[in-house]
Every structure is written in structure tokens, then in C-alpha cells.
């Protein structure tokens, strides 16, 4: 009997929590205190989201789809950031080892949408380029192995075959190919958590191919 009562109590608690969450979602008020809601294309997730930008701050925050006058969540890349198209600008982002152009906003209340996503290793914002040539100069040879068409293992294997690259893994176990030597990443300020002496760990580690060993054997 006690087991039945305990199960019933748990069931009631779950129902209450669900109803509470539903109620909170229905009563959610879209941000309208000096903010602007608009559609933003997420370069990392390759999806369109409704966001709001507080004032003229160069940051934005997610909003429920109903908060935008367009159904952002169903729009593709081409149609995501097309509102006020007469004032749109093209900006360039390094994606999969090459530079791609994206439609962006020029109004101050929407410019926070013009980003190239975040670096998946250190979560820093990747800022765009207005000139394609400048974007191309920012691409490193090792970036080609981070192409989304590859699986994680494929990217890692290709990376470790290149003597100018190394495989960096952050504290969450997310890996990426970066420019490096046997000692570690070239950019020690950006990827200082990638430790060459921690390669046996799945986190905060740095791997380099067996290029030195191969050279010695020749």
C-alpha cells in the first residue's frame, strides 16, 4: 500500500511540474522594452532562430518563435535574414575551410545577428569580414579538416596526418584540428587548455601525429 501511495505522489508531482512549465510558457512575455526581435541564422547549428537584441548592445538572446513577426524556425538560410532586404549587407565567414557569404543587417538594432557563430573549443564569438579577401586570409590550412562533411574520427585522422596540425580537445571532450607542432597549438593564447602532456585524457588534451618518429625511421 505504501508503495502505491509513493508512486501516486510521484505521479502527482510530475503532473504539477508539467502543468507549471506549460503555464509559464503560455504566460511568457516577449521582450519589448526597448528591444528588437528578429530572425538570426546560426552558422554553427545551421538553423534560423528568433532573437532579441537589448538596445544597441552587440549581443542577442533567444526568444520563442511567436515573438518574431516571421516564423523564423521554419526559414532556411536564404530566407532567414531577409527582412528589410533593401538595407541588407553581405558579410563573409570562414566555414568548413572556405569563406562563404551571408546576408546581414545594417541597422544598429540588429547588427548582433551578423556573426560567424562561435569557436566550438573556447566558445568565443567568431566575427565576420566585410571583404572576402580578408576572410580568406584568416583561414588556416588545418581548417580544411574541420569540414562538417567529415565525422569526428575522419577529421581527427586527417588532421594527425598533417605535420603542421594537431588535434585539440577541450574540457567538454569536443575536438578540433588546429595549427600546431609536437609541442602544442601555435596559438597558445586561444587554445591554452590543449596540453600535449595530457594526450591520454579525453579532455583538455592535444595530439600530434607520429611525424617525428616516421622521419627518424627513414
Order of alpha helices (4+ residues) and beta strands (2+ residues): alpha-beta-beta-beta-alpha-beta-beta-beta-beta-alpha-alpha-beta-beta-beta-beta-alpha
